[in-house]
Amino acid sequence: MNNTQNHPTPESILQIASGFWASKILLSAVKFQIFTTLAERKSMSAGEIKSLLGFKCSDRNVCDFLDALTAFGFLNREGILETAKYSNNADADFFLDRNKPSYIGGLLEMLNNRLYGFWGNLEEGLLTGNPQNEAIQGENLFDKLYADPARLEEFIQAMSGVQMGAFMALAQKLDFSKSKTLVDVGGSAGILSLMVAKHQPNMNCITWDLPAVTPIADQTIQKFQLQDRVKTAQGDFFKDEFPKADIVTMGNILHDWDEETKLMLMKKAYDALPEGGVFVAVENVIDENRNKNAFGLMMSLNMLIETGTGFDYTLADFNKWATQVGFKSTSMIPLAGPTSAAIAVK
């Protein structure tokens, strides 16, 4: 009789405990633009990569780095060590080549440049309840980010990266047949509006955000050549009412805030909709038993790091808030990976 499955094993403990090793290898590869370079050159040897990037470490160290990326499934390899030739796998080529519109590396760049260090202070965040980021105590993180054009650009590209797959899925899975207009509140670079316009020719979209974001969104809209059906508009969701539309969306907005602010934002969305209108929150909705969507739970802890009071939530939480605001029904559509669309109908 085989009892091995009943024996304790440290495998998962070691895998999670050393997870930052794997993370840093991938984030470093994005920083060095290895996937972009391989997309251009198709394949390269470890020696060629070492020379191009100016690495001073040993040849074996470079091979270890590239072979780890191969073991993770991001690179393909023919040969071994000095005879090896490396190339991107399909996912890395599609999502991590900076020159493709499908690039999600902006998120990885922000993880490397900002959050990797801040997460080292998770214990302090749990002990104090205070955010652990570049904002000074009592200062609003978003005010800090929006005041620095370079940091704002990085943040917006990160948001585009983490949401691209989900927005593509939303544009194809949500029922748009009874709608003509959409407003994306906190629309950032405009990716949600662009994906909807691209897949739903009946839809006209507005991506609505603070004035500092508008030039970035306009550039993105021009890249997709959808200026006829995707427009930018400026507003502050703390001060202004939302533009009227058949559908109001928010991508990773509600989780930034405490419950009181979540309710305020949902009430503004309700007021902007006609009877039968739809509010959609695209988030990493946590499963009801809170034991499956690990990414959603980690994202909720990331809100502690970033805002101190924000948190991610379950569909039951969303339903409770929607009912309080006045919506008549709620539902959920799984999108991509850990992300879902929480939907409320007026």
C-alpha positions as a printed Julia matrix, in Angstrom:
346×3 Matrix{Float64}:
   0.0    0.0     0.0
   1.35   3.42   -0.97
   1.08   5.91    1.89
   3.26   8.63    0.37
   0.3   10.96   -0.11
  -0.28  10.9     3.66
   3.3   11.83    4.52
   4.03  15.47    5.3
   6.02  17.25    2.6
   7.72  20.65    2.73
   7.32  21.21   -1.02
   4.58  23.85   -0.92
   6.19  25.58    2.07
   9.49  25.94    0.24
   7.8   26.95   -3.01
   5.88  29.8    -1.38
   8.72  30.84    0.94
  11.14  31.19   -1.98
   8.54  32.72   -4.27
  10.33  36.06   -4.26
  13.27  34.38   -6.0
  11.11  33.44   -8.98
   9.4   36.81   -8.93
  12.69  38.72   -9.01
  14.02  36.6   -11.88
  10.99  37.42  -14.04
  10.89  41.09  -13.01
  14.6   41.45  -13.78
  14.11  39.89  -17.22
  11.4   42.47  -17.96
  13.61  45.29  -16.71
  16.43  44.13  -19.0
  13.88  43.86  -21.88
  14.99  40.31  -22.61
  11.61  39.33  -24.06
  11.49  42.42  -26.27
  15.01  41.75  -27.53
  14.24  38.09  -28.26
  11.05  39.11  -30.09
  13.21  41.25  -32.39
  16.07  38.78  -32.88
  14.05  35.52  -32.67
  16.79  33.64  -30.79
  20.05  34.38  -28.99
  22.75  32.53  -27.09
  23.56  33.19  -23.45
  26.83  34.78  -24.58
  25.04  37.16  -26.93
  22.6   38.2   -24.22
  25.44  38.66  -21.72
  27.36  40.87  -24.14
  24.32  42.91  -25.17
  23.26  43.63  -21.58
  26.77  44.15  -20.24
  26.54  41.51  -17.5
  29.78  41.12  -15.53
  28.73  37.87  -13.81
  30.03  34.48  -14.98
  28.74  32.69  -18.08
  27.23  30.05  -15.78
  25.3   32.71  -13.85
  23.79  33.97  -17.13
  22.82  30.44  -18.1
  21.27  29.89  -14.67
  19.22  33.06  -15.14
  18.02  32.12  -18.63
  17.49  28.45  -17.76
  15.35  29.46  -14.78
  13.18  31.5   -17.17
  13.05  28.38  -19.36
  12.06  26.19  -16.41
   9.28  28.66  -15.57
   8.02  28.32  -19.15
   8.78  31.85  -20.38
  11.61  30.9   -22.73
  12.23  28.05  -25.17
  15.72  26.6   -25.46
  17.57  24.52  -28.02
  20.91  23.09  -26.91
  22.44  23.49  -23.46
  24.89  25.89  -21.79
  27.32  27.28  -24.42
  25.39  25.68  -27.31
  21.98  26.91  -26.1
  19.8   29.24  -28.16
  16.93  30.97  -26.33
  13.66  32.28  -27.72
  10.34  33.5   -26.3
   7.46  31.15  -25.73
   4.06  32.23  -27.11
   2.8   33.9   -23.9
   6.01  35.84  -23.27
   6.17  36.93  -26.9
   2.56  38.19  -26.82
   2.47  39.82  -23.38
   6.07  40.8   -22.6
   7.3   42.31  -25.86
   7.27  46.05  -25.18
   6.63  46.79  -28.87
   3.29  44.94  -29.0
  -0.03  46.58  -27.97
  -0.71  43.46  -25.88
   2.28  44.27  -23.6
   1.45  43.88  -19.9
   4.97  44.49  -18.68
   4.0   47.88  -17.28
   2.54  46.04  -14.31
   5.74  44.04  -13.87
   7.81  47.22  -14.09
   5.78  48.78  -11.29
   5.99  45.6    -9.23
   9.77  45.76   -9.57
  10.25  49.51   -9.12
   7.68  50.15   -6.38
   5.86  47.24   -4.82
   8.72  44.73   -4.49
  10.36  46.94   -1.87
   7.14  48.08   -0.21
   5.94  44.5     0.33
   9.07  43.98    2.42
   7.22  46.08    5.01
   4.06  43.94    5.11
   4.65  43.13    8.79
   4.71  46.86    9.6
   1.48  47.35    7.65
  -0.25  44.56    9.56
   1.01  45.87   12.91
   0.09  49.5    12.32
  -2.65  49.48    9.66
  -0.7   52.19    7.84
   0.14  52.1     4.11
   3.72  51.18    3.24
   4.63  53.24    0.18
   6.25  56.48   -0.96
   3.42  58.66    0.37
   4.23  60.48    3.6
   2.0   59.63    6.56
  -1.4   61.24    6.0
  -0.67  62.02    2.34
  -2.92  60.55   -0.37
  -1.05  58.01   -2.5
  -2.86  59.0    -5.68
  -2.04  62.68   -5.18
   1.6   61.65   -4.85
   1.5   59.47   -7.96
  -0.35  62.0   -10.1
   2.06  64.8    -9.17
   5.01  62.97  -10.78
   4.53  62.48  -14.56
   7.04  59.61  -14.8
   5.55  57.78  -11.84
   2.03  58.39  -13.14
   2.97  56.97  -16.54
   4.41  53.86  -14.88
   1.32  53.44  -12.69
  -1.06  53.77  -15.64
   0.9   51.3   -17.74
   0.85  48.92  -14.77
  -2.92  49.2   -14.49
  -3.27  48.57  -18.21
  -1.07  45.5   -17.88
  -2.92  43.88  -14.99
  -6.32  44.51  -16.58
  -5.76  43.86  -20.31
  -6.84  40.22  -20.33
  -9.9   40.89  -18.18
 -11.0   43.85  -20.3
 -10.66  41.78  -23.48
 -12.85  39.09  -21.92
 -15.41  41.62  -20.65
 -15.77  43.13  -24.12
 -16.75  39.71  -25.46
 -18.72  38.21  -22.54
 -20.95  41.05  -21.32
 -24.3   41.52  -23.09
 -24.1   44.86  -24.94
 -27.16  44.26  -27.14
 -29.4   46.74  -25.28
 -26.73  49.41  -24.8
 -25.18  52.14  -26.9
 -23.05  54.15  -24.45
 -20.46  53.3   -21.8
 -18.54  55.44  -19.32
 -15.44  53.94  -17.72
 -14.9   55.79  -14.42
 -11.22  56.04  -13.52
 -10.55  54.89  -17.06
  -6.78  55.38  -16.89
  -5.22  54.7   -20.32
  -8.62  53.87  -21.81
  -8.03  50.15  -22.34
 -11.48  49.02  -21.16
 -13.25  51.47  -23.46
 -10.98  50.51  -26.35
 -11.57  46.78  -25.91
 -15.34  47.33  -25.81
 -15.29  49.57  -28.9
 -13.06  47.1   -30.73
 -15.35  44.12  -30.12
 -18.73  45.91  -30.02
 -19.22  48.19  -33.05
 -22.53  49.49  -31.65
 -20.85  51.02  -28.6
 -19.61  54.56  -28.01
 -17.36  54.91  -24.97
 -15.99  57.62  -22.71
 -12.91  57.02  -20.6
 -13.25  59.41  -17.64
 -10.38  60.33  -15.34
  -8.4   63.22  -13.86
  -6.9   65.84  -16.23
  -3.34  64.53  -15.78
  -4.38  61.19  -17.28
  -6.11  62.51  -20.41
  -2.96  62.92  -22.59
  -1.94  59.31  -21.89
  -5.43  58.01  -22.74
  -5.53  60.11  -25.92
  -2.24  58.57  -27.07
  -3.57  55.06  -26.43
  -6.8   55.77  -28.32
  -4.77  57.01  -31.31
  -2.71  53.79  -31.27
  -5.9   51.75  -31.62
  -7.35  54.15  -34.24
 -10.72  54.3   -32.45
 -11.05  58.06  -31.96
 -14.49  58.01  -33.6
 -16.05  55.88  -30.84
 -13.77  56.33  -27.81
 -13.42  59.8   -26.27
 -11.74  61.13  -23.16
 -13.44  63.29  -20.54
 -12.1   64.83  -17.36
 -13.54  64.61  -13.89
 -12.89  63.83  -10.24
 -15.13  61.09   -8.84
 -14.94  62.61   -5.36
 -16.21  65.98   -6.55
 -18.16  65.42   -9.77
 -21.19  63.45  -10.86
 -20.51  60.7   -13.38
 -21.46  61.24  -17.05
 -24.74  59.57  -18.02
 -24.48  56.26  -19.9
 -26.2   52.91  -20.41
 -23.25  51.14  -18.77
 -20.91  52.48  -16.08
 -17.72  50.52  -15.47
 -14.9   50.67  -12.93
 -11.75  48.6   -13.35
  -9.91  48.01  -10.06
 -11.36  51.18   -8.54
 -13.66  50.05   -5.73
 -10.96  48.0    -4.02
  -8.84  51.11   -3.43
 -11.27  52.45   -0.84
 -13.02  51.75    2.45
 -16.64  50.6     2.56
 -18.09  54.09    2.94
 -16.3   55.3    -0.19
 -17.24  52.15   -2.1
 -20.9   52.9    -1.36
 -20.5   56.54   -2.43
 -18.98  55.52   -5.77
 -21.65  52.9    -6.42
 -24.37  55.47   -5.62
 -22.87  57.86   -8.19
 -22.83  55.04  -10.73
 -26.49  54.29   -9.93
 -27.45  57.94  -10.44
 -25.7   58.04  -13.84
 -27.63  55.03  -15.2
 -31.1   54.81  -16.76
 -33.62  52.23  -15.56
 -32.22  48.89  -16.68
 -28.72  50.35  -16.89
 -25.75  48.27  -15.8
 -22.89  48.95  -13.38
 -19.83  46.72  -13.81
 -16.94  46.47  -11.35
 -13.98  44.56  -12.78
 -12.03  43.24   -9.81
 -10.27  40.17   -8.44
 -13.5   39.13   -6.72
 -12.74  36.82   -3.79
 -14.6   33.5    -3.62
 -17.24  33.2    -0.89
 -15.24  30.66    1.14
 -12.15  32.89    0.87
  -9.83  29.97    0.17
  -9.46  29.72   -3.62
  -8.73  33.11   -5.18
  -5.31  33.6    -3.61
  -4.5   36.43   -6.02
  -7.62  38.3    -4.9
  -6.59  37.91   -1.26
  -3.05  39.08   -2.03
  -4.44  42.03   -3.98
  -6.53  42.93   -0.94
  -3.35  42.93    1.17
  -1.76  45.07   -1.54
  -4.45  47.64   -0.78
  -3.16  47.7     2.79
   0.3   48.43    1.4
  -1.02  51.05   -1.03
  -3.93  52.77    0.72
  -4.24  51.42    4.26
  -8.04  51.19    4.14
  -8.9   49.62    0.77
  -9.79  45.94    0.37
 -11.02  43.44   -2.18
 -14.35  41.69   -1.66
 -16.69  38.79   -2.42
 -19.82  38.84   -4.59
 -21.86  38.7    -1.37
 -20.17  41.93   -0.22
 -20.88  43.53   -3.61
 -24.5   42.37   -3.49
 -24.96  43.89   -0.03
 -23.63  47.27   -1.18
 -25.62  47.18   -4.43
 -28.81  46.47   -2.49
 -28.1   49.37   -0.13
 -27.62  51.71   -3.09
 -30.84  50.58   -4.78
 -29.8   48.2    -7.57
 -32.41  45.51   -8.22
 -30.14  42.55   -9.05
 -26.51  41.43   -9.16
 -24.53  38.71  -10.95
 -20.95  37.83  -11.79
 -19.09  36.86  -14.97
 -15.67  35.17  -14.67
 -13.22  36.97  -16.96
  -9.51  36.13  -17.11
  -7.5   34.36  -14.42
  -8.53  35.57  -10.96
 -10.57  38.51  -12.31
 -14.36  38.71  -12.59
 -17.01  41.27  -13.46
 -19.39  42.04  -10.59
 -22.57  43.35  -12.21
 -25.46  45.34  -10.77
 -28.62  46.24  -12.72
 -30.69  49.34  -11.92
